[in-house]
Amino acid sequence: MVGDIDMPFPFDNSYASLPEAFFAPANPSPVSDPAFIALNRELALDLRIDPDKLDSPEGLAYLAGNQVPDGAQPIAMAYSGHQFGGFNPQLGDGRATLLGEVLDKKGIRRDIQLKGSGPTHFSRRGDGLSALGPVIREYLVSEAMHALGVPTTRALAAVWSGDQVRRETMEPGGVFTRVASSHIRVGTFQYFAARQDHENLKVLADYVIDRHYPASRDSENPYRAMLEAVIERQANLIAHWMSFGFIHGVMNTDNMAVSGETIDYGPCAFLDDYDPAKKFSYIDQGGRYAFGNQSKMAHWNVTRLAEAILPLLGKAEDEAVKEAEGALDSFPDTFQNAFQKRFTSKIGIAEEVEGDWELVQSLLSLMHSNKADFTLTFRHLRDAVGDGNDQALVSLFDKQEAIREWLGQWRLRIQKEDVGTENARDLMMKVNPVFVPRNHRVEEAIQAGMKKDFEPFHRLDKVLRNPFEEQAEFADYEAAPKADEIVCTTFCGT
């Protein structure tokens, strides 16, 4: 039991109390034969939810969408968005239902949302359902990102629906329960800006300030302060996930949460061999959201946020534009500083000095030209500190003379008094994971799950909960994919 909580969900809803223009009422659609795939008991406890009550027929009914829990106010949120550069004035939750909010153990407000729970007012002729594959992918990757320390939405549960969903073929369906600091997106602001609804635009901004950026309220211009806070979080977020080789795959403005959490794990993937131009998403034909483009796209997205809130930034247009530009000018340096710090840490340097960034860049260039595995390169680099064994690292490179020359330069830098080999090794162990959700392992879990075999899913989930620790019994999960295991393309769930 969790305290004296009687209700399965201790709801304390606020978004549903906003004006009706913000959402449409929505009730989940029942599924025929639900069964648990996974229940995140640790997260439930953090949310002040009794996991034993969730792990019951009644709890399963709530998480499958077959029953609405007491205190819930199910809604589908309204938002717009730029999708691959093209603006759609009305998107909204087409296959998701926000059940409500809870206050977690730290008093932080968290949304609880069902994905794949059936059609809503915003479904645009879609079925509102989810195939099982996207449910498995989002559960595994969101929890892996959390274990890596990246701000992210979380996975509370994955449920087998017992129904078939039509995509390219008929596939098993599922329902995913997502937890977020909020589901407010850049596209939520664009929704009201597109309608020139400045009254509700201000309501939304005030709500975001109160919920996510309360310190902004004390600023001379609270809305610029909010914009600056969003920019800072986004710049740091992108640098953080790129340090693990993550590619979001669909960084549309409706997939960027103003809270600074990674949201919407659709066609996402992790780098195997390092290539800045690498993309996996089938729908990203032009590579707009390729690995190396992600900071530019985040900057583009927060620029759209600034455009949307111009009426709040100043009384006159020129004044508002000046405020927006002043805030946006900070993004490139904020990102680059965070990016460099992440990557210099990955080679064991805590305090960057002149020449260190060039050392990182030369390693990345060698990795690219040799098609070296991203995770394994940094994983084995820590073993090469001092007079350590560098054979595992060198074997990843075709041009071994070049990487040995780089190692010589790097060792000279590490041996300097302000770094030291032990400090460097300790730092690298904290920032270079042994395990990431490799695409072929995620695909393995998905394909087995389609046959209702969830052993690969649970095994991978267990591995990814301790990504920085060597786990001898799971050593095979460290390996890069074999030629016939390589995943070239990932897909959105719609």
RODO-2510 file (C-alpha; in nm, 4 decimals, decimal comma):
residues 494
     n   res          X          Y          Z
     1     m     0,0000     0,0000     0,0000
     2     v     0,1044     0,3607    -0,0584
     3     g     0,0176     0,5721     0,2418
     4     d    -0,3541     0,6030     0,2939
     5     i    -0,4460     0,6493    -0,0715
     6     d    -0,7724     0,4753    -0,1493
     7     m    -0,8086     0,5677    -0,5157
     8     p    -0,5864     0,3896    -0,7696
     9     f    -0,4867     0,7301    -0,9074
    10     p    -0,4683     1,0318    -0,6709
    11     f    -0,5776     1,2733    -0,9423
    12     d    -0,5288     1,6471    -0,9005
    13     n    -0,6277     1,7833    -1,2407
    14     s    -0,5577     2,1334    -1,3655
    15     y    -0,5387     2,1299    -1,7462
    16     a    -0,8997     2,0138    -1,7736
    17     s    -1,0036     2,3280    -1,5856
    18     l    -0,8676     2,5532    -1,8615
    19     p    -1,1097     2,7019    -2,1194
    20     e    -1,2859     2,4538    -2,3484
    21     a    -1,0792     2,5680    -2,6482
    22     f    -0,7796     2,3814    -2,5038
    23     f    -0,9172     2,0298    -2,5479
    24     a    -1,2094     1,8089    -2,6391
    25     p    -1,3694     1,5536    -2,4052
    26     a    -1,2526     1,2025    -2,4855
    27     n    -1,3248     0,8594    -2,3499
    28     p    -1,0954     0,5633    -2,4199
    29     s    -1,2322     0,2882    -2,6421
    30     p    -1,2565    -0,0551    -2,4740
    31     v    -1,0370    -0,3373    -2,6001
    32     s    -1,1443    -0,6996    -2,6250
    33     d    -0,8922    -0,9025    -2,4273
    34     p    -0,6370    -0,6918    -2,2380
    35     a    -0,3297    -0,8388    -2,0729
    36     f    -0,0285    -0,6791    -1,9089
    37     i     0,2962    -0,6742    -2,1006
    38     a     0,4702    -0,4605    -1,8404
    39     l     0,3842    -0,2556    -1,5353
    40     n     0,6413    -0,0111    -1,3994
    41     r     0,5939    -0,0620    -1,0273
    42     e     0,8847     0,1645    -0,9337
    43     l     0,7351     0,4543    -1,1290
    44     a     0,3919     0,3871    -0,9791
    45     l     0,5368     0,4289    -0,6303
    46     d     0,7049     0,7527    -0,7354
    47     l     0,3633     0,8759    -0,8539
    48     r     0,2058     0,7833    -0,5194
    49     i     0,0054     0,5072    -0,6883
    50     d    -0,0335     0,1682    -0,5250
    51     p     0,1285    -0,0778    -0,7697
    52     d    -0,0658    -0,3680    -0,6203
    53     k    -0,3916    -0,1947    -0,7066
    54     l    -0,2696    -0,1372    -1,0608
    55     d    -0,1549    -0,4966    -1,0908
    56     s    -0,5106    -0,6251    -1,0682
    57     p    -0,8063    -0,6798    -1,3002
    58     e    -0,9360    -0,3361    -1,2063
    59     g    -0,5981    -0,1710    -1,2696
    60     l    -0,5651    -0,3511    -1,6019
    61     a    -0,9096    -0,2224    -1,7021
    62     y    -0,7936     0,1351    -1,6325
    63     l    -0,4661     0,0977    -1,8236
    64     a    -0,6334    -0,0713    -2,1197
    65     g    -0,8980     0,1995    -2,1491
    66     n    -1,1851    -0,0336    -2,0590
    67     q    -1,2765     0,1628    -1,7491
    68     v    -1,2272     0,5256    -1,6485
    69     p    -1,0846     0,5559    -1,2961
    70     d    -1,2466     0,7747    -1,0349
    71     g    -1,1185     1,1295    -1,0441
    72     a    -1,0120     1,1151    -1,4083
    73     q    -1,1244     1,3841    -1,6534
    74     p    -1,0411     1,2260    -1,9913
    75     i    -0,9545     1,4782    -2,2613
    76     a    -0,7772     1,5020    -2,5958
    77     m    -0,5498     1,8059    -2,6082
    78     a    -0,5633     2,0547    -2,8955
    79     y    -0,2471     2,1632    -3,0763
    80     s    -0,1084     2,2533    -3,4182
    81     g     0,2342     2,1822    -3,5570
    82     h     0,4948     2,2081    -3,8268
    83     q     0,5433     1,8600    -3,9652
    84     f     0,8629     1,8333    -4,1707
    85     g     0,8431     2,2079    -4,2251
    86     g     0,4790     2,2247    -4,3327
    87     f     0,2275     2,3806    -4,0974
    88     n    -0,0921     2,1996    -4,0013
    89     p    -0,3225     2,4308    -3,8032
    90     q    -0,5122     2,1471    -3,6329
    91     l    -0,3533     1,8279    -3,5116
    92     g    -0,4322     1,7433    -3,1497
    93     d    -0,4388     1,4108    -2,9685
    94     g    -0,5723     1,1814    -3,2365
    95     r    -0,4908     0,8567    -3,0591
    96     a    -0,4288     0,9570    -2,7003
    97     t    -0,6384     1,0369    -2,3960
    98     l    -0,5098     1,2422    -2,1047
    99     l    -0,6720     1,0798    -1,8015
   100     g    -0,5545     1,3462    -1,5598
   101     e    -0,2682     1,4566    -1,3390
   102     v    -0,1142     1,3407    -1,0139
   103     l     0,1344     1,5022    -0,7787
   104     d     0,4332     1,2751    -0,7326
   105     k     0,6381     1,2228    -0,4167
   106     k     0,8297     1,5458    -0,4832
   107     g     0,5088     1,7410    -0,5381
   108     i     0,5714     1,7651    -0,9138
   109     r     0,2616     1,7560    -1,1313
   110     r     0,2682     1,4640    -1,3784
   111     d     0,0274     1,3770    -1,6603
   112     i    -0,1035     1,0250    -1,7066
   113     q    -0,1995     0,9574    -2,0666
   114     l    -0,3180     0,6530    -2,2588
   115     k    -0,1782     0,6165    -2,6129
   116     g    -0,3559     0,3989    -2,8649
   117     s    -0,6796     0,4359    -2,6721
   118     g    -0,9106     0,4963    -2,9679
   119     p    -1,0385     0,7850    -3,1809
   120     t    -1,0913     1,1365    -3,0500
   121     h    -1,2252     1,4634    -3,1857
   122     f    -0,8789     1,5182    -3,3425
   123     s    -0,8327     1,1784    -3,5095
   124     r    -0,8790     1,3078    -3,8661
   125     r    -1,0338     0,9817    -3,9880
   126     g    -0,7663     0,7749    -3,8116
   127     d    -0,8552     0,4756    -3,5975
   128     g    -0,6893     0,6219    -3,2863
   129     l    -0,5316     0,2865    -3,2079
   130     s    -0,1732     0,1720    -3,1751
   131     a    -0,0063    -0,1336    -3,3152
   132     l     0,1949    -0,3315    -3,0640
   133     g     0,5344    -0,2404    -3,2104
   134     p     0,5229     0,1305    -3,1197
   135     v     0,4051     0,0414    -2,7675
   136     i     0,7050    -0,1858    -2,7148
   137     r     0,9465     0,0653    -2,8687
   138     e     0,8248     0,3590    -2,6595
   139     y     0,8267     0,1622    -2,3364
   140     l     1,1822     0,0364    -2,3874
   141     v     1,3349     0,3572    -2,5215
   142     s     1,1709     0,6004    -2,2804
   143     e     1,2772     0,3940    -1,9794
   144     a     1,6257     0,3516    -2,1255
   145     m     1,6561     0,7269    -2,1738
   146     h     1,5517     0,7783    -1,8120
   147     a     1,8218     0,5340    -1,6967
   148     l     2,0746     0,7236    -1,9099
   149     g     1,9764     1,0434    -1,7289
   150     v     1,8089     1,2153    -2,0244
   151     p     1,4943     1,4164    -1,9348
   152     t     1,2111     1,2136    -2,0805
   153     t     0,8519     1,1066    -2,0628
   154     r     0,8168     0,7752    -1,8786
   155     a     0,6440     0,4418    -1,9270
   156     l     0,3956     0,3328    -1,6619
   157     a     0,2469     0,0360    -1,8464
   158     a     0,2230    -0,1532    -2,1735
   159     v    -0,0911    -0,3564    -2,2418
   160     w    -0,1774    -0,6166    -2,5052
   161     s    -0,5210    -0,5207    -2,6384
   162     g    -0,6297    -0,8537    -2,7842
   163     d    -0,7421    -0,6706    -3,1000
   164     q    -0,5939    -0,6443    -3,4479
   165     v    -0,4965    -0,3062    -3,5919
   166     r    -0,4789    -0,2386    -3,9644
   167     r    -0,1557    -0,0789    -4,0813
   168     e     0,0263    -0,2153    -4,3873
   169     t    -0,1051    -0,5500    -4,2683
   170     m    -0,3161    -0,6573    -3,9729
   171     e    -0,1069    -0,6373    -3,6561
   172     p    -0,1669    -0,6987    -3,2835
   173     g    -0,2704    -0,3871    -3,0969
   174     g    -0,1547    -0,2368    -2,7691
   175     v    -0,2136     0,0494    -2,5275
   176     f     0,0700     0,2471    -2,3732
   177     t     0,0467     0,4534    -2,0533
   178     r     0,2750     0,7555    -2,0694
   179     v     0,3749     0,9827    -1,7839
   180     a     0,4986     1,3358    -1,8545
   181     s     0,5688     1,6581    -1,6690
   182     s     0,3096     1,7819    -1,9147
   183     h     0,2058     1,7194    -2,2740
   184     i     0,2158     2,0879    -2,3698
   185     r     0,4062     2,1337    -2,6941
   186     v     0,5390     2,4143    -2,9086
   187     g     0,2425     2,3241    -3,1277
   188     t     0,0027     2,4002    -2,8410
   189     f     0,1129     2,7641    -2,8550
   190     q     0,0925     2,7565    -3,2342
   191     y    -0,2691     2,6387    -3,2100
   192     f    -0,3839     2,9621    -3,0479
   193     a    -0,1449     3,1826    -3,2457
   194     a    -0,2837     3,0434    -3,5729
   195     r    -0,6332     3,1444    -3,4602
   196     q    -0,5143     3,4828    -3,3350
   197     d    -0,6646     3,3843    -3,0029
   198     h    -0,4391     3,6044    -2,7930
   199     e    -0,6546     3,5697    -2,4848
   200     n    -0,6071     3,1937    -2,4638
   201     l    -0,2458     3,2271    -2,5772
   202     k    -0,1878     3,4278    -2,2606
   203     v    -0,3820     3,1758    -2,0526
   204     l    -0,1571     2,8992    -2,1883
   205     a     0,1633     3,0944    -2,1269
   206     d     0,0581     3,1779    -1,7715
   207     y    -0,0250     2,8124    -1,7121
   208     v     0,3159     2,6991    -1,8435
   209     i     0,4952     2,9561    -1,6284
   210     d     0,3079     2,8457    -1,3177
   211     r     0,3585     2,4759    -1,3894
   212     h     0,7115     2,4643    -1,5320
   213     y     0,8902     2,7962    -1,4937
   214     p     0,7596     2,9748    -1,1828
   215     a     1,0797     3,1784    -1,1471
   216     s     0,9897     3,3525    -1,4731
   217     r     0,6990     3,5212    -1,2989
   218     d     0,9399     3,7512    -1,1132
   219     s     1,1108     3,8713    -1,4314
   220     e     1,0539     4,2103    -1,5894
   221     n     0,9163     4,0301    -1,8951
   222     p     0,7839     3,6905    -1,7739
   223     y     0,7076     3,5657    -2,1247
   224     r     1,0590     3,6328    -2,2518
   225     a     1,1934     3,4630    -1,9385
   226     m     0,9716     3,1622    -2,0136
   227     l     1,0984     3,1552    -2,3730
   228     e     1,4595     3,1738    -2,2556
   229     a     1,3986     2,8880    -2,0108
   230     v     1,2458     2,6688    -2,2829
   231     i     1,5375     2,7490    -2,5156
   232     e     1,7928     2,6581    -2,2499
   233     r     1,6234     2,3276    -2,1689
   234     q     1,5883     2,2312    -2,5341
   235     a     1,9493     2,3146    -2,6157
   236     n     2,0726     2,1068    -2,3234
   237     l     1,8297     1,8241    -2,4007
   238     i     1,9457     1,7822    -2,7604
   239     a     2,3122     1,7913    -2,6574
   240     h     2,2422     1,5315    -2,3893
   241     w     2,0656     1,2797    -2,6122
   242     m     2,3157     1,3278    -2,8971
   243     s     2,5957     1,2312    -2,6582
   244     f     2,4430     0,8819    -2,6586
   245     g     2,3955     0,8679    -3,0359
   246     f     2,0176     0,9126    -3,0196
   247     i     1,8177     1,0248    -3,3237
   248     h     1,4637     1,1376    -3,2426
   249     g     1,3495     1,0947    -3,6015
   250     v     1,0480     1,3256    -3,6022
   251     m     1,1304     1,6568    -3,4337
   252     n     0,8168     1,8353    -3,5499
   253     t     0,6924     2,1251    -3,3381
   254     d     0,4061     1,9082    -3,2145
   255     n     0,6703     1,6630    -3,0845
   256     m     0,8646     1,9161    -2,8786
   257     a     0,7484     1,9472    -2,5178
   258     v     0,7975     2,2903    -2,3606
   259     s     0,8842     2,1165    -2,0327
   260     g     1,2179     2,0080    -2,1826
   261     e     1,1427     1,6356    -2,1820
   262     t     1,1987     1,4045    -2,4775
   263     i     0,8545     1,3125    -2,6069
   264     d     0,7081     1,0893    -2,8793
   265     y     0,9368     0,7946    -2,9495
   266     g     0,8065     0,7110    -3,2939
   267     p     1,0703     0,6323    -3,5591
   268     c     1,3578     0,6965    -3,3174
   269     a     1,6855     0,5039    -3,3242
   270     f     2,0410     0,4947    -3,1902
   271     l     2,3531     0,5189    -3,4011
   272     d     2,5480     0,2038    -3,4688
   273     d     2,8364     0,3320    -3,6818
   274     y     2,8897     0,7045    -3,6444
   275     d     2,7578     0,9194    -3,9282
   276     p     2,6302     1,2773    -3,8768
   277     a     2,4009     1,2365    -4,1806
   278     k     2,2450     0,9178    -4,0478
   279     k     1,8683     0,8909    -4,0407
   280     f     1,6405     0,5949    -3,9818
   281     s     1,2869     0,7315    -4,0067
   282     y     1,1061     0,6098    -4,3180
   283     i     0,9062     0,9307    -4,3399
   284     d     1,2172     1,1531    -4,3175
   285     q     1,3088     1,1064    -4,6819
   286     g     1,5170     1,4233    -4,7013
   287     g     1,7091     1,3725    -4,3787
   288     r     1,5646     1,6836    -4,2156
   289     y     1,6018     1,5236    -3,8723
   290     a     1,9280     1,3350    -3,9323
   291     f     2,1628     1,2988    -3,6355
   292     g     2,3762     1,6027    -3,7129
   293     n     2,0778     1,8270    -3,7943
   294     q     1,9029     1,7926    -3,4603
   295     s     2,0382     2,1079    -3,2958
   296     k     1,9455     2,3170    -3,6011
   297     m     1,5949     2,1730    -3,5971
   298     a     1,5550     2,2403    -3,2250
   299     h     1,6598     2,6008    -3,2880
   300     w     1,4085     2,6183    -3,5732
   301     n     1,1366     2,4824    -3,3464
   302     v     1,1941     2,7273    -3,0615
   303     t     1,1924     3,0044    -3,3231
   304     r     0,8391     2,8936    -3,4103
   305     l     0,7550     2,9153    -3,0381
   306     a     0,8913     3,2685    -3,0277
   307     e     0,6796     3,3625    -3,3303
   308     a     0,3711     3,2188    -3,1643
   309     i     0,4102     3,4239    -2,8458
   310     l     0,5079     3,7528    -3,0125
   311     p     0,1819     3,9182    -2,8961
   312     l     0,2926     3,8511    -2,5369
   313     l     0,6533     3,9646    -2,5704
   314     g     0,5904     4,3332    -2,6343
   315     k     0,3146     4,5871    -2,6924
   316     a     0,4531     4,6893    -3,0320
   317     e     0,5612     4,4413    -3,2971
   318     d     0,9164     4,5744    -3,3273
   319     e     0,9558     4,5568    -2,9510
   320     a     0,8255     4,1975    -2,9452
   321     v     1,0552     4,0914    -3,2306
   322     k     1,3538     4,2411    -3,0510
   323     e     1,2674     4,0450    -2,7357
   324     a     1,2275     3,7221    -2,9351
   325     e     1,5528     3,7681    -3,1247
   326     g     1,7378     3,8478    -2,8043
   327     a     1,6214     3,5203    -2,6524
   328     l     1,6781     3,3107    -2,9650
   329     d     2,0334     3,4377    -3,0112
   330     s     2,1334     3,2380    -2,7037
   331     f     2,0499     2,8981    -2,8532
   332     p     2,3628     2,8275    -3,0648
   333     d     2,6096     2,9036    -2,7847
   334     t     2,4015     2,7265    -2,5211
   335     f     2,3831     2,4156    -2,7352
   336     q     2,7481     2,4221    -2,8413
   337     n     2,8706     2,4689    -2,4850
   338     a     2,6554     2,1784    -2,3637
   339     f     2,7536     1,9623    -2,6610
   340     q     3,1244     2,0206    -2,6130
   341     k     3,1043     1,9539    -2,2403
   342     r     2,9209     1,6251    -2,3031
   343     f     3,1733     1,5068    -2,5592
   344     t     3,4887     1,6205    -2,3821
   345     s     3,3571     1,4298    -2,0800
   346     k     3,3187     1,1239    -2,3025
   347     i     3,6957     1,1298    -2,3644
   348     g     3,7673     1,1780    -1,9943
   349     i     3,8161     1,5543    -1,9729
   350     a     3,6148     1,7354    -1,7064
   351     e     3,7510     2,0872    -1,7618
   352     e     3,8018     2,1775    -2,1255
   353     v     4,1085     2,3747    -2,2325
   354     e     4,2243     2,4947    -2,5719
   355     g     4,2716     2,2055    -2,8099
   356     d     4,0370     1,9628    -2,6351
   357     w     3,7443     2,0184    -2,8681
   358     e     3,9699     1,9670    -3,1697
   359     l     4,0725     1,6360    -3,0089
   360     v     3,7057     1,5314    -2,9909
   361     q     3,6400     1,6417    -3,3474
   362     s     3,9346     1,4469    -3,4821
   363     l     3,8082     1,1317    -3,3052
   364     l     3,4585     1,1788    -3,4489
   365     s     3,6088     1,2298    -3,7939
   366     l     3,8040     0,9041    -3,7617
   367     m     3,4922     0,7261    -3,6397
   368     h     3,2993     0,8512    -3,9414
   369     s     3,5590     0,7611    -4,2027
   370     n     3,6126     0,4173    -4,0462
   371     k     3,2432     0,3513    -3,9782
   372     a     3,3304     0,2804    -3,6150
   373     d     3,0522     0,1913    -3,3772
   374     f     2,9519     0,4970    -3,1705
   375     t     2,8757     0,3275    -2,8378
   376     l     3,1596     0,0758    -2,8516
   377     t     3,4202     0,3391    -2,9393
   378     f     3,3556     0,5382    -2,6247
   379     r     3,2895     0,2243    -2,4225
   380     h     3,6368     0,0842    -2,5043
   381     l     3,8128     0,4198    -2,4855
   382     r     3,7899     0,4131    -2,1093
   383     d     3,9842     0,0839    -2,1076
   384     a     4,2645     0,2476    -2,3062
   385     v     4,3507     0,5113    -2,0446
   386     g     4,7185     0,5196    -1,9501
   387     d     4,8820     0,1960    -2,0562
   388     g     4,5468     0,0197    -2,0701
   389     n     4,4441    -0,2354    -2,3292
   390     d     4,3454    -0,0511    -2,6452
   391     q     4,3034    -0,3511    -2,8744
   392     a     3,9239    -0,3643    -2,8445
   393     l     3,9073     0,0016    -2,9459
   394     v     4,1636    -0,0197    -3,2260
   395     s     3,9871    -0,3216    -3,3764
   396     l     3,6819    -0,1034    -3,4484
   397     f     3,8833     0,1004    -3,7014
   398     d     3,9985    -0,0013    -4,0476
   399     k     4,2802     0,2549    -4,0461
   400     q     4,4429     0,1406    -3,7248
   401     e     4,7523     0,3556    -3,7609
   402     a     4,5379     0,6698    -3,7559
   403     i     4,3501     0,5740    -3,4381
   404     r     4,6762     0,4756    -3,2660
   405     e     4,8179     0,8174    -3,3520
   406     w     4,5066     0,9804    -3,2033
   407     l     4,5386     0,7660    -2,8901
   408     g     4,8925     0,8935    -2,8431
   409     q     4,7764     1,2561    -2,8529
   410     w     4,4868     1,1774    -2,6206
   411     r     4,7054     0,9998    -2,3653
   412     l     4,9375     1,2984    -2,3483
   413     r     4,6378     1,5177    -2,2693
   414     i     4,5018     1,2775    -2,0064
   415     q     4,8381     1,2486    -1,8346
   416     k     4,8428     1,6201    -1,7631
   417     e     4,8162     1,6972    -1,3938
   418     d     4,4723     1,8591    -1,4170
   419     v     4,3136     1,5407    -1,5507
   420     g     4,4885     1,2237    -1,4389
   421     t     4,4188     0,8724    -1,5590
   422     e     4,2023     0,7611    -1,2672
   423     n     3,9848     1,0716    -1,2801
   424     a     3,9499     1,0333    -1,6559
   425     r     3,8495     0,6691    -1,6278
   426     d     3,5977     0,7435    -1,3526
   427     l     3,4404     1,0222    -1,5579
   428     m     3,4161     0,8096    -1,8720
   429     m     3,2502     0,5280    -1,6792
   430     k     2,9744     0,7712    -1,5765
   431     v     2,9009     0,9122    -1,9215
   432     n     2,9762     0,6280    -2,1648
   433     p     2,7133     0,3553    -2,1395
   434     v     2,7847    -0,0112    -2,1895
   435     f     2,4287    -0,0664    -2,3094
   436     v     2,1905     0,1397    -2,5219
   437     p     1,8627     0,0295    -2,6874
   438     r     2,0304    -0,0959    -3,0012
   439     n     1,7901    -0,0948    -3,2911
   440     h     1,8239    -0,4645    -3,3697
   441     r     1,7529    -0,5567    -3,0070
   442     v     1,4436    -0,3384    -2,9985
   443     e     1,3304    -0,4935    -3,3261
   444     e     1,3933    -0,8391    -3,1812
   445     a     1,1665    -0,7549    -2,8870
   446     i     0,8988    -0,6191    -3,1217
   447     q     0,8992    -0,9198    -3,3525
   448     a     0,8795    -1,1625    -3,0601
   449     g     0,6041    -0,9536    -2,9014
   450     m     0,3954    -0,9808    -3,2171
   451     k     0,3861    -1,3547    -3,1406
   452     k     0,3009    -1,2806    -2,7774
   453     d     0,6496    -1,3767    -2,6650
   454     f     0,7650    -1,1011    -2,4302
   455     e     1,0776    -1,2675    -2,2914
   456     p     1,3103    -1,0644    -2,5219
   457     f     1,1251    -0,7469    -2,4183
   458     h     1,1698    -0,8122    -2,0462
   459     r     1,5299    -0,9208    -2,0888
   460     l     1,6167    -0,6028    -2,2800
   461     d     1,4268    -0,3856    -2,0329
   462     k     1,6280    -0,5376    -1,7482
   463     v     1,9589    -0,4756    -1,9261
   464     l     1,8769    -0,1131    -2,0044
   465     r     1,7899    -0,0227    -1,6459
   466     n     2,1624    -0,0229    -1,5596
   467     p     2,3223     0,1105    -1,8775
   468     f     2,6567     0,2165    -1,7285
   469     e     2,7285    -0,1102    -1,5482
   470     e     2,8953    -0,4131    -1,6973
   471     q     2,6572    -0,7082    -1,6758
   472     a     2,8406    -1,0276    -1,7575
   473     e     2,5242    -1,2292    -1,8090
   474     f     2,4105    -0,9794    -2,0749
   475     a     2,7440    -0,9255    -2,2489
   476     d     2,5899    -1,0153    -2,5856
   477     y     2,3758    -0,7006    -2,5617
   478     e     2,6895    -0,4849    -2,5896
   479     a     2,7633    -0,6018    -2,9420
   480     a     2,6961    -0,4051    -3,2579
   481     p     2,4569    -0,5746    -3,4992
   482     k     2,5823    -0,8352    -3,7413
   483     a     2,5359    -0,7591    -4,1102
   484     d     2,2034    -0,9432    -4,1246
   485     e     2,0785    -0,7747    -3,8042
   486     i     2,1244    -0,4122    -3,9069
   487     v     1,8067    -0,2042    -3,8897
   488     c     1,8084     0,0505    -4,1700
   489     t     1,4586     0,1967    -4,1302
   490     t     1,2223     0,2738    -3,8438
   491     f     0,8547     0,3634    -3,8711
   492     c     0,6010     0,5900    -3,7077
   493     g     0,3132     0,4167    -3,5306
   494     t     0,0320     0,5837    -3,7221
***
